[in-house]
Amino acid sequence: MFNDVLYERLHNCLETILELEQTFSDTTLNGCGELKELFAMLKDSLEKLGKLDYEAADVERIEQAVAVFLQAVKPTVHRLDKKLYSGRVLQ
């Protein structure tokens, strides 16, 4: 049975990771085809989410994995953001 709440939770997990693509693509992805492929797979998975059935335990596991991933990449994202936006002036 399809569960809208579980779908939204899972969708948010994938969207959160995909939001990092721009940060990585400006610098890191240029030489890393594997990372580009992973982002492409995530985008493909996002499109297929509506066709799947979810168990709450599976979604919780994915949410925990995303939280661990975000903690792991936080220093890198922070460093890249500083590098990307240093010297830019808001008008």
N, C-alpha and C positions, 0 to 999 in steps of 0.2 A: 504494500500500500504506500502510495506517495505521501510524503509528509512535507508540507510547505516550510515549516520551521527548520527542519533538518536541512532541507534544500538551501534555505537562506544562509544558514550557518556555514555550510560547506562552500557555497558560492562566495561568501565573504572571505573565507580562508584563501581561496584561489585568487580573488581580486586583490587581496592584501599583498600577496607575493608578486602578482603581475604589476602592481604599482611600482615595484622596485626596478622593473625593466628599464625604465627611462634613466634612472640613476646609473645603472650598470652599463647601459648601451652607449652612453656618452664617452665612456672611458674603457671599461673592462671588457665589454663584449667584442670589441674590434678584433682581438686575437684569440677569442675563445668560442669556437664553433659549438662546443658541447653545451655551453651555457645558453647559447642562442636556441639550440635544439630543445633544451629543457623548458625555456619560456614558450616555445612554439607548442610543445606537448601540453603545457598547462592551459594555453589558450584553447587548444583542441578539446581538452577535458572539460573546460568551462562550458563549451558549446553543447557537450553531451550530458551535462548534469541532469537536465530535465527528464532524461529517459531512464534514469537509474532509480533503484529503490535503496533507501538508506536505513541503517540501524543506528540508534543513538550512540552506542558504544564505538562504532566506527568513526562517526563524526567527532566524538570527543577525542579519540586517538589522533585524528587528523589535526584538530585544533591544538592539541598539546604539541604535536610535531611542528606545526607552524610557529607556535610560541617559541620553541627551542631554536628553530631556524632563524627567527627574527632576532633573538638574543645573540646568536652566533654572528650574524651579519651586521649587527648594529654598529660596531666600531668601524667597519669598512664603509658602510653607508654614510656614517657621520664624516669620515675622512673624505670620501668622494664628494659629498655635499659641500663641504668647506672648500674643496679644490674647485668645484664647478662654479660656485657662487662667489668666490673671492674676487675682488676687483670689480664686481658688477654693482652698479649703483641703481637703486630704485628711483624712478621718476614719478 
